[in-house]
């Protein structure tokens, strides 16, 4: 068996439950440790009672408190304490791990077992979670003692043990008090006999007319004072309604005054010139375009840094950089040495052959010694050598120039070929403009996603609020166009209905009292008339008229005395007897006459009060019918004033959300329109440039395609410009060579060689 600790609830957090959101109720310990929660109708007292039960035993599967928050969003929290131990926990509407701590971590399902013990929800609600229906049901169970709990509660509350035996004894005692069969030993019938005797004594001690008149006068004075008090109450109720309206608008008025006070220091603030908003929007667009370019440059920088980072550097090779450079220079200098040696040997053989040939032509001997003797003097050889060197240099220069000219001509042909192939596409004038306009929109896809998220959020919020407006059903436009009473009119209607209801209730109470007085007076009159044979004035006058009529007939001769004497004697005796009886019962007759007068007054008063109650009921019904007609015409059938005030506040919030939704939808439409216009302009510009839009065809792909096209065209144009400059340089070199080739050769007919030849 689990023993529970004496527990107290220190805090109740109604986080998302019923109509409450993030509502916290503190129950600090005090002396006496008793907390009373007061509130008007529909303030949430029953919600708090149900929240405590759901916090301790779990939120019910089909709870009735999920009308503001969804089932999965319901959340309660609280702090329980017992024996110096405190525990904070939250309860969610979950099938698994419903108990959580403040950070949302699951707690064990047996967390509350030390506090609750074996107490279940049914027992808790019967013992601690009482409402009107449960009190009535529990009272019936206690009285009938149908189960052990009811008997235990009765014995505990009354201090009586042996309830069953006591109940049986009481039933036996009740049988001795009264039963359907009359018996002299039963107390009821003895008391009934005593009552009859007391009634007989009461008849003898009935109030006198003078006392009755005095009491009636005092009652009339009291009624006049009561009427004056009611009129004063109605005036105070009207004043209360007026003050209530003032109290309702006081916070809004305070906000208005606060806003006016906050605006006062801003009176001297200079006004922005006309067009400042458009200038700000233009600057924002330029900033957005600059941000786009900045992002592109940043991406290019990151790409270059990534490529640089991919290069693998051999540090050991860098240490030999000076030696490598020196060897490279040496290699460049000696690269042609082997070829030069072979060339010089070939030249030597050619020259030897040429010497022998020339010697043969000169008739000189072929022997080298003879040839040596035949060699001209040093001066001649020097001149010949000089001429030969000059001739060789000229031949080499001519060969080099010819080779360079051929290379230049080949280069010129290659440049012409490249220029013929390298034709940059023409950039339409509209393409840069359309591209700049599209780039000025920034990250259009992300902006569209954000705008759609905001629109969907506002739509969900508005749909939830529209769901709270039931039974009214209609569109957003119909809600805005709906003609509704003002809040002040509804409050005035409520105050008037309250006043009329109070007056009608009071009038009905007065009518009930008057009807009871009339019934009591009629009962007294019937009792007085039935207890004694009282002769009324009408009966006495009727008997006298009968007597006088018989006597008149006898005097007229229409009736003989012999035949009508006995009847006349009986009529005279009857009239005299009635007169004697009336005289003997003069006091009773006076009382009866006074009662009859009182009955007339009471009937008139009852009739007047019935008319007044009917008039008040008609006025109240007409007022309520007018309100119902206004509600029916607005689609709010059977909507009370209190419900209408809440409904109107929800409707005002709906209108505010509708305006916010319209703003978000307008912004989304503008973004879409701007995107469509930019995409259309880019698509047309690309088509004019002969580019077929590819990819997904959205704005981002079109922007990338347009930027690539312009970048490639500009790159081709730069390359073509460089090739044209290179072609001009080649043409200039070819022209210079042609000019040098056209100069006349220098004459060699003078000098030592000429003298030697001579």
HELIX and SHEET records of a PDB file:
HELIX    1   1 UNK A   45  UNK A   57  1                                  13    
HELIX    2   2 UNK A   71  UNK A   73  5                                   3    
HELIX    3   3 UNK A  113  UNK A  116  1                                   4    
HELIX    4   4 UNK A  121  UNK A  127  1                                   7    
HELIX    5   5 UNK A  132  UNK A  144  1                                  13    
HELIX    6   6 UNK A  148  UNK A  158  1                                  11    
HELIX    7   7 UNK A  163  UNK A  177  1                                  15    
HELIX    8   8 UNK A  187  UNK A  204  1                                  18    
HELIX    9   9 UNK A  209  UNK A  264  1                                  56    
HELIX   10  10 UNK A  276  UNK A  310  1                                  35    
HELIX   11  11 UNK A  315  UNK A  319  1                                   5    
HELIX   12  12 UNK A  321  UNK A  334  1                                  14    
HELIX   13  13 UNK A  337  UNK A  362  1                                  26    
HELIX   14  14 UNK A  368  UNK A  374  1                                   7    
HELIX   15  15 UNK A  378  UNK A  421  1                                  44    
HELIX   16  16 UNK A  429  UNK A  440  1                                  12    
HELIX   17  17 UNK A  444  UNK A  467  1                                  24    
HELIX   18  18 UNK A  476  UNK A  481  1                                   6    
HELIX   19  19 UNK A  487  UNK A  531  1                                  45    
HELIX   20  20 UNK A  537  UNK A  556  1                                  20    
HELIX   21  21 UNK A  561  UNK A  584  1                                  24    
HELIX   22  22 UNK A  586  UNK A  633  1                                  48    
HELIX   23  23 UNK A  641  UNK A  688  1                                  48    
HELIX   24  24 UNK A  699  UNK A  741  1                                  43    
HELIX   25  25 UNK A  752  UNK A  757  1                                   6    
SHEET    1   A 5 UNK A  20  UNK A  26  0                                        
SHEET    2   A 5 UNK A   8  UNK A  17 -1                                        
SHEET    3   A 5 UNK A  75  UNK A  82 -1                                        
SHEET    4   A 5 UNK A  85  UNK A  92 -1                                        
SHEET    5   A 5 UNK A  99  UNK A 100 -1                                        
END                                                                             
